[in-house]
Amino acid sequence: MPCACDHDCSLDRLRDRQRNTLRAVLAINAVMFFVIGNARAELRAAPAG
């Protein structure tokens, strides 16, 4: 996408970088949600004692 000036181009690059960072963080959070949920389910299923 051609930009009118360097300032617009730098904002576009920053926006793309932030979008990629946000997606990575959301993916890590989703994985950790399932890991913790799975560990909790296994702890509840383990026999006490």
C-alpha positions as CSV (number, residue, x, y, z in Angstrom):
1,M,0.0,0.0,0.0
2,P,1.7,3.2,-1.1
3,C,1.8,6.0,1.5
4,A,1.5,9.7,1.0
5,C,4.5,10.4,3.3
6,D,7.0,8.6,5.5
7,H,5.0,9.4,8.6
8,D,2.0,7.4,7.2
9,C,4.2,4.5,6.3
10,S,5.8,4.4,9.7
11,L,2.3,4.3,11.3
12,D,1.3,1.5,9.0
13,R,4.4,-0.5,10.0
14,L,3.8,0.1,13.7
15,R,0.1,-0.9,13.3
16,D,1.2,-4.2,11.6
17,R,3.8,-4.9,14.2
18,Q,1.3,-4.2,17.0
19,R,-1.3,-6.4,15.3
20,N,1.2,-9.3,15.1
21,T,2.2,-8.9,18.7
22,L,-1.4,-8.8,19.9
23,R,-2.2,-12.0,17.9
24,A,0.8,-13.7,19.4
25,V,-0.2,-12.7,23.0
26,L,-3.8,-13.8,22.4
27,A,-2.6,-17.2,21.1
28,I,-0.3,-17.7,24.1
29,N,-3.2,-16.8,26.4
30,A,-5.5,-19.3,24.7
31,V,-3.0,-22.1,25.0
32,M,-2.4,-21.3,28.6
33,F,-6.1,-21.3,29.3
34,F,-6.4,-24.8,28.0
35,V,-3.2,-26.0,29.8
36,I,-4.4,-24.7,33.2
37,G,-7.9,-26.0,32.7
38,N,-6.6,-29.4,31.7
39,A,-4.2,-29.5,34.8
40,R,-7.1,-28.5,37.0
41,A,-9.3,-31.3,35.6
42,E,-6.5,-33.9,36.2
43,L,-6.0,-32.7,39.8
44,R,-9.7,-33.1,40.5
45,A,-9.8,-36.5,38.9
46,A,-6.8,-37.8,40.9
47,P,-7.7,-39.9,44.0
48,A,-7.2,-38.1,47.3
49,G,-4.7,-39.5,49.7
